[in-house]
Amino acid sequence: MSIKITTYLRHMVATTIMLLLAVCAQAQEATAEREATGNIPAKIEASLGIADSLLTDTVQTATEKSSGDNSRVSKKRNGVEVSEKIANFKPEPYKATWLAVVLPGAGQIYNRKYWKLPIVYGGFMGCLYAYNWNNQMYKDYRQAFLDIMDADPNTKSYEGFFPSGYDFQQNDEYLKNLFKKRKDRYRRWRDMSVFACVGVYLVSIVDAYVDAHLSSFDISEDINLSIHPDMMRSGDNGSNYYGFNCNISF
């Protein structure tokens, strides 16, 4: 049994060596034939194809990147152009005035003076608050004055202005004059609040108009104003006078 196995192994080794020798001989023949004919092996062709595709992709990527950079530059240029337009914006006084008339504060928005909006609307809110407060106080004192002037003992709203135990009978005339004065005072303050609100509205219109006009006013370095103390001599008696000298250069 061992002799048969040994003989089988010998045949296997001899067959393997013969196959290897045949493969090497075929490889040498193929190499010699390629060198003689100048043909390129398929594997090399495949590798060259991959290299070409990689080169093409690289060129396309570089092109897209350069085009993207150009678009960024164009956007940047557009941004510069937009910023220059904003910097060179000159509002029209007529348009600013009508916007302020239609909607308070719209003229300031058109002139791009946004910091003035809290002043304008703060003025309106202050006037409205003053109107509501004075109107309520006027109504209370007016009702108290009417109640103390009539002869009806059930109408005593004026008692809420004083602490309990206050002698109203003894101070009847004083209270009548007091309520009348307070009523007239708060009515006058209420009316003044209305005029103040109208004044804020008119001031916002004038401000929008003047601000639009001054936007084109020349404030370059060529305009100069200097004020300094100076001594002047009188031509009559030769005495000296001290004052200020104002120089304006254009």
C-alpha positions as semicolon CSV with decimal commas, in nm:
position;residue;x (nm);y (nm);z (nm)
1;M;0,000;0,000;0,000
2;S;0,281;0,238;0,083
3;I;0,454;0,156;-0,248
4;K;0,141;0,254;-0,445
5;I;0,112;0,587;-0,257
6;T;0,476;0,671;-0,318
7;T;0,444;0,595;-0,690
8;Y;0,129;0,816;-0,711
9;L;0,307;1,108;-0,545
10;R;0,598;1,080;-0,782
11;H;0,363;1,097;-1,081
12;M;0,188;1,405;-0,931
13;V;0,517;1,590;-0,877
14;A;0,638;1,507;-1,230
15;T;0,309;1,622;-1,383
16;T;0,316;1,952;-1,189
17;I;0,675;2,025;-1,297
18;M;0,585;1,957;-1,660
19;L;0,283;2,192;-1,640
20;L;0,496;2,470;-1,490
21;L;0,758;2,428;-1,763
22;A;0,485;2,446;-2,030
23;V;0,335;2,762;-1,880
24;C;0,677;2,931;-1,864
25;A;0,748;2,838;-2,226
26;Q;0,413;2,982;-2,340
27;A;0,477;3,302;-2,145
28;Q;0,817;3,348;-2,303
29;E;0,672;3,291;-2,650
30;A;0,395;3,546;-2,585
31;T;0,645;3,803;-2,461
32;A;0,869;3,755;-2,762
33;E;0,571;3,785;-2,996
34;R;0,456;4,114;-2,832
35;E;0,803;4,259;-2,853
36;A;0,822;4,161;-3,219
37;T;0,478;4,294;-3,316
38;G;0,466;4,597;-3,077
39;N;0,123;4,506;-2,933
40;I;0,029;4,620;-2,581
41;P;-0,115;4,362;-2,340
42;A;-0,477;4,391;-2,240
43;K;-0,393;4,454;-1,875
44;I;-0,167;4,743;-1,968
45;E;-0,438;4,881;-2,197
46;A;-0,686;4,862;-1,911
47;S;-0,449;5,041;-1,677
48;L;-0,389;5,310;-1,936
49;G;-0,765;5,351;-1,981
50;I;-0,808;5,396;-1,607
51;A;-0,528;5,652;-1,605
52;D;-0,693;5,842;-1,891
53;S;-1,028;5,845;-1,710
54;L;-0,862;5,966;-1,390
55;L;-0,686;6,242;-1,583
56;T;-1,016;6,344;-1,745
57;D;-1,194;6,353;-1,409
58;T;-0,912;6,564;-1,262
59;V;-0,934;6,814;-1,546
60;Q;-1,313;6,837;-1,512
61;T;-1,284;6,887;-1,135
62;A;-1,027;7,161;-1,182
63;T;-1,249;7,327;-1,443
64;E;-1,555;7,316;-1,217
65;K;-1,352;7,450;-0,928
66;S;-1,218;7,737;-1,136
67;S;-1,568;7,816;-1,261
68;G;-1,692;7,810;-0,901
69;D;-1,416;8,053;-0,804
70;N;-1,515;8,276;-1,094
71;S;-1,877;8,270;-0,978
72;R;-1,764;8,366;-0,629
73;V;-1,563;8,653;-0,773
74;S;-1,862;8,766;-0,976
75;K;-2,084;8,747;-0,670
76;K;-1,826;8,941;-0,478
77;R;-1,814;9,199;-0,751
78;N;-2,191;9,216;-0,751
79;G;-2,182;9,260;-0,375
80;V;-1,936;9,546;-0,414
81;E;-2,160;9,703;-0,675
82;V;-2,462;9,670;-0,446
83;S;-2,272;9,819;-0,153
84;E;-2,160;10,108;-0,372
85;K;-2,522;10,169;-0,473
86;I;-2,624;10,170;-0,108
87;A;-2,341;10,407;-0,018
88;N;-2,435;10,644;-0,302
89;F;-2,807;10,643;-0,217
90;K;-2,960;10,990;-0,231
91;P;-3,317;11,014;-0,097
92;E;-3,572;11,235;-0,269
93;P;-3,719;11,504;-0,038
94;Y;-4,061;11,494;-0,208
95;K;-4,091;11,118;-0,165
96;A;-3,964;11,125;0,193
97;T;-4,217;11,394;0,284
98;W;-4,517;11,209;0,143
99;L;-4,411;10,884;0,310
100;A;-4,390;11,067;0,644
101;V;-4,737;11,218;0,584
102;V;-4,897;10,883;0,504
103;L;-4,725;10,684;0,780
104;P;-4,530;10,844;1,068
105;G;-4,174;10,713;1,065
106;A;-4,186;10,597;0,703
107;G;-3,987;10,901;0,594
108;Q;-3,712;10,815;0,841
109;I;-3,707;10,457;0,712
110;Y;-3,682;10,582;0,354
111;N;-3,393;10,812;0,452
112;R;-3,231;10,510;0,626
113;K;-3,215;10,689;0,959
114;Y;-3,349;10,397;1,158
115;W;-3,219;10,530;1,491
116;K;-3,484;10,804;1,476
117;L;-3,773;10,557;1,483
118;P;-3,765;10,506;1,864
119;I;-3,774;10,885;1,906
120;V;-4,074;10,927;1,674
121;Y;-4,280;10,639;1,809
122;G;-4,168;10,710;2,164
123;G;-4,306;11,061;2,125
124;F;-4,638;10,926;2,001
125;M;-4,661;10,672;2,282
126;G;-4,582;10,938;2,542
127;C;-4,850;11,168;2,407
128;L;-5,110;10,891;2,398
129;Y;-5,026;10,789;2,754
130;A;-5,056;11,150;2,871
131;Y;-5,390;11,183;2,693
132;N;-5,536;10,868;2,854
133;W;-5,411;10,962;3,200
134;N;-5,538;11,320;3,190
135;N;-5,867;11,218;3,034
136;Q;-5,932;10,964;3,310
137;M;-5,845;11,216;3,582
138;Y;-6,068;11,474;3,414
139;K;-6,361;11,233;3,412
140;D;-6,314;11,146;3,780
141;Y;-6,294;11,508;3,897
142;R;-6,576;11,611;3,667
143;Q;-6,804;11,345;3,814
144;A;-6,700;11,443;4,167
145;F;-6,773;11,807;4,091
146;L;-7,117;11,721;3,950
147;D;-7,198;11,505;4,253
148;I;-7,100;11,767;4,508
149;M;-7,291;12,038;4,322
150;D;-7,625;11,854;4,305
151;A;-7,865;11,807;4,594
152;D;-7,889;11,428;4,565
153;P;-7,741;11,262;4,880
154;N;-7,694;10,929;4,695
155;T;-7,432;11,066;4,455
156;K;-7,113;11,078;4,659
157;S;-6,834;10,975;4,426
158;Y;-6,617;11,254;4,566
159;E;-6,584;11,069;4,896
160;G;-6,333;10,831;4,729
161;F;-6,077;11,112;4,710
162;F;-6,056;11,154;5,089
163;P;-6,003;10,922;5,387
164;S;-6,294;10,800;5,596
165;G;-6,418;11,041;5,862
166;Y;-6,351;11,352;5,658
167;D;-6,596;11,636;5,729
168;F;-6,747;11,718;5,390
169;Q;-7,017;11,950;5,526
170;Q;-6,771;12,186;5,684
171;N;-6,545;12,200;5,376
172;D;-6,824;12,209;5,118
173;E;-6,722;12,534;4,944
174;Y;-6,354;12,443;4,947
175;L;-6,426;12,106;4,784
176;K;-6,641;12,264;4,514
177;N;-6,360;12,501;4,414
178;L;-6,101;12,224;4,439
179;F;-6,291;11,984;4,213
180;K;-6,364;12,260;3,964
181;K;-5,996;12,359;3,942
182;R;-5,879;12,000;3,911
183;K;-6,142;11,929;3,645
184;D;-6,036;12,227;3,436
185;R;-5,667;12,152;3,484
186;Y;-5,684;11,792;3,364
187;R;-5,906;11,891;3,074
188;R;-5,647;12,149;2,969
189;W;-5,365;11,896;3,002
190;R;-5,565;11,643;2,800
191;D;-5,609;11,894;2,517
192;M;-5,240;11,981;2,532
193;S;-5,159;11,613;2,491
194;V;-5,354;11,610;2,165
195;F;-5,164;11,914;2,039
196;A;-4,835;11,755;2,144
197;C;-4,921;11,442;1,945
198;V;-4,995;11,656;1,640
199;G;-4,666;11,838;1,700
200;V;-4,470;11,512;1,701
201;Y;-4,640;11,417;1,375
202;L;-4,546;11,749;1,210
203;V;-4,191;11,734;1,342
204;S;-4,146;11,384;1,194
205;I;-4,258;11,518;0,854
206;V;-4,024;11,819;0,871
207;D;-3,737;11,597;0,986
208;A;-3,786;11,358;0,692
209;Y;-3,793;11,648;0,446
210;V;-3,487;11,827;0,589
211;D;-3,291;11,505;0,631
212;A;-3,350;11,412;0,267
213;H;-3,230;11,757;0,159
214;L;-2,917;11,744;0,376
215;S;-2,821;11,400;0,242
216;S;-2,673;11,576;-0,064
217;F;-2,511;11,854;0,139
218;D;-2,136;11,890;0,080
219;I;-1,944;11,793;0,394
220;S;-1,607;11,739;0,230
221;E;-1,277;11,849;0,379
222;D;-1,281;12,165;0,164
223;I;-1,533;12,317;0,405
224;N;-1,370;12,438;0,725
225;L;-1,491;12,638;1,025
226;S;-1,250;12,769;1,285
227;I;-1,331;12,977;1,594
228;H;-1,051;13,115;1,811
229;P;-1,002;13,409;2,049
230;D;-0,859;13,725;1,898
231;M;-0,755;14,076;1,999
232;M;-0,883;14,367;1,791
233;R;-0,767;14,726;1,798
234;S;-1,008;15,017;1,771
235;G;-0,923;15,284;1,513
236;D;-1,063;15,573;1,716
237;N;-0,880;15,565;2,046
238;G;-0,632;15,284;1,984
239;S;-0,767;15,064;2,266
240;N;-0,772;14,685;2,240
241;Y;-1,083;14,469;2,242
242;Y;-1,093;14,097;2,300
243;G;-1,335;13,867;2,125
244;F;-1,366;13,565;1,899
245;N;-1,263;13,534;1,537
246;C;-1,471;13,305;1,315
247;N;-1,328;13,189;0,981
248;I;-1,522;12,988;0,723
249;S;-1,336;12,848;0,424
250;F;-1,492;12,675;0,123
